[in-house]
Amino acid sequence: MKSIISRALFIFVVLVVNGCSDKEASMIEETPLRNYKLAMAQMEVEPGKPEANLNRAIERISAAAANGAKIILLPEVMDLGWTDPSAKSMAYEIPNGKTCLRLRDAASRNKIYVCAGIVEKYKDKTYNAAVIINPSGEVILTHRKLNELEIAHDLYAQGDKLNVAHTPLGTLGLYICADATAQGNVLSSALGYMGADIILSPSAWAVPPDFDNNVTPYGDTWRNVYQSVSKNFDLWIVGVSNVGKIEAGPWKDWNCIGSSLIFAPGGNELLQAPYGVNADTIIYVDIALKDRPARGTTWTEYWNREK
């Protein structure tokens, strides 16, 4: 009892002396977690229908929080759909645009971290972007896709930064879909060198209409780039794709087919979500963070010594 009172008095003194806000006070009390539940929201995205998509996303956020998840990962450009022409007229700014504000409100109301891909309008440019939002509703990390496919260059401008966010859930790295396939795994490796415990990747994985998953099971493209980085840096990688038909743009009539993947530290594939244009689902995964004392270019040498 005495230790509890002492801790309360300490926090009170810190608040008074430093003039902390209520929000900052709650952050002081937030305890780092080494084990928690992550939600993979492999949701349907309807091209050019932001209200329907945001309503669906908010339902998934509420469900994830109700099921005890501390963080939820949503797909790439989940507001408008990948390469949909509506990006030119229906994108908003980050963090205070209409789309981002809806997600921020959902994160705050449900007290959960939210990672989502959305289209961003910034001045005269449009970006394929993603955000991480904390349980207070603050955007703590924004990423603009770097390795965009050539067919999307006339729609999305190129990003120019890569970063991580330090949170009670560990150090979170963020990139988008094909960023993972940059030659030599340079972007994935960079996040590893930055100390990411988990790399989150909102994605939109699509196949042509005649693709036969029974003949060529989907997923090796992502396994080939996720596994080696997960193994070399002993970190988690989570890629979540949407499902649904692409109705416009260069891949018109292609299907987004889910098949979301998660790799645990050591390069171990934990699971692959269901395949299919209608495979809308939420999958929950128990995350267990590892102690990772090495950083920078000595990383590989450190793990080799441990072996």
C-alpha angles and dihedrals in degrees: 000000000000092000091051091052091047092051091049091050090049092053091047091053091049091051094048097044096044098034094234121186123233088259091054090047091056089050090055089056094047108111122213112248125214094180125039145132123269123197121216106203105199092182136171114259118200111207114246095000106110097166094054092045095047092047089052092047092050090051089053092048092052092046092049093051091047088054092053100259116153094198136022127202117208127189133270117286088352092170099061109006129253115302092351109154090230086082088081094061108018104050123111137196127271128264101007103031123113097261097046093045091057091053092044091053091049092050092049096045092048097038093230138125112251126199115186141159114233138163112257128205113204117173105304096342136085121211136195093229142170134201140199113213123192126221090265089062096252123139103234098174135021124188129187115204113260105184099048117169114256093244089065099047094100091055106038128044118223122261121229107199142067124192149151134229122226108219141156085263091061131265108324121207120198135200136140130250109282091030082084091061097054107136114278093009087272097155095044091047092048090057088049091053088050088060102255113176089189131019112209117202121186103202146179108207112189138179132193118263094258095051112133112206091189091061097039111019109216123245113058092108089064097036089057093057102031099048100056094048092045089052099043095047098030093231142131121258121191123185118184121188130191126234130225141079123299106231103184143016130051094322097046111165093017116129128235103218112184110221088156115189138210128191122196123213113292093041094282115155105225100184148330119222121230120289123233148083089263098040096118107161147135118232123193123213130188109230120206114185121216127219106256109183097166123084138177126008094341091067099099092044090052095053093043089056090051091055 
